[in-house]
Amino acid sequence: MICPRTIPGGNGASQPAGPRRRAVIAAIPLAAVLAGCTSGRPPQTRVPRFFTSHQAAVVEDATARIAPGPGDAPGEGPGAREADVTGYIDTMLGSLSALSNDKTNDKGNDKAAPMIFAGGPWSNRHTSGPDLMDRFVTLDPVAKIAWRKRLTGWQQQYANGIAALDKLAGGDFTKAAADTKDKILATQSVSTFTALLFEHTIEGLYANPEYGGNRGLAGWKDIGFPGDIQPRGYTSDEVERSDGHDPVTDTGIVADVLKLLGAI
């Protein structure tokens, strides 16, 4: 199956200095991110496909604690809010159910294929011509059944997980203080949901923007990653040059989540 998601890491991409929470997220192994390769592309004016307005607000606040932006933590670069991670997740969860209602995508193209796998092999970000990532691959019947089962499971996890966050916050997670939200997300009873949310936050930040997240290339710009530059490719120097040691420091909710993931 085709999964042309691009998560930055090597090839000379510069890393931000200092022990910021973003450095911890960017250091997550590529294989761990691609294990749940997912998603779709939301329209410019996004209408929720799966979440209610409250559910979307809870997910936005929760992902903003995992990947805070400048409004969530001083000194941070663009985070989950700026990259529209919530839109990425919502579009992914509704990517198959939306097929029965939507006949065209936001550009008016035929939408026979669900927005699961972008066709590729590259976009037109660094070359002229069509954006080959803009067309999505039609799933065969077996793949569609498998994805429907996977998405149904995730939909249930999100519905239950959001309700659990609200309950732990005394009724409304969005009204809790930042440090309280961090403690809630690190609670053992929601560990499975936090792990899923953590994975999807990383994807929404650093995946190709055709999948719906990384809005305005916010995630790529924050770590100095140029994105896919095929068909030009990379120079030998870009391939061989090391990014150096990632400045990873165990701080805040990310440290707690990483410990939690290691125990699952």
Secondary structure as UniProt FT lines:
FT   TURN            11..12
FT   HELIX           21..26
FT   HELIX           30..34
FT   TURN            35..36
FT   HELIX           53..66
FT   TURN            70..72
FT   TURN            74..75
FT   TURN            80..84
FT   HELIX           85..93
FT   TURN            94..96
FT   HELIX           97..100
FT   TURN            106..107
FT   TURN            115..116
FT   TURN            125..126
FT   TURN            132..133
FT   HELIX           141..168
FT   TURN            169..170
FT   HELIX           173..175
FT   HELIX           178..185
FT   HELIX           188..190
FT   HELIX           191..206
FT   HELIX           209..211
FT   HELIX           215..217
FT   HELIX           218..223
FT   TURN            230..232
FT   HELIX           236..240
FT   HELIX           252..263
//
